[in-house]
């Protein structure tokens, strides 16, 4: 019978809110920047 694999969960990372859109939109985390998909706001890390 096949062995069951354990699920690995990622640690929770709180996202920052967009300063232009407010609480409605979160900033996407990239390796070198954070961007808002709604208004296009970008900030470098």
N, C-alpha and C positions, 0 to 999 in steps of 0.2 A: 504494500500500500504506500502511496506517495506521502512524503512528510509535509507537514504544514509549514509554510514560511511565515516568519514574524514580520509584521508590517513596521516599517520605520517611518516615524513622523518627523516633519521638519519643525524646528523651533519657531515660535511665533515672533514675527518681526513687525512692530507697529509702524504703519506707514504715515508719512506726513501728509497733511491736507494742503491743497493748492491755495496759495495766498490770494489769487485772483478769483477763483471759483468758490472758495470757502469750504465748508464741511461736505458739500455734495460730491466733491471729486478728490481722489487720492493721487499722490505722485507715484509714478512707476519707478521702481529701483533698477537702474542699469549699473554697469561696473564703474563708470566714470561720471555719471550724471543722474539727476532725477527729472522726470518729465511728466507733464499733465497731458493726457490724451484728449481732454475736452477743449482746452484753450491753447495748447501748445507751449505753455510756460515751461522753461527749463532752468535748472540751476546745477552748477558743477559741484562735485563733492570736494 
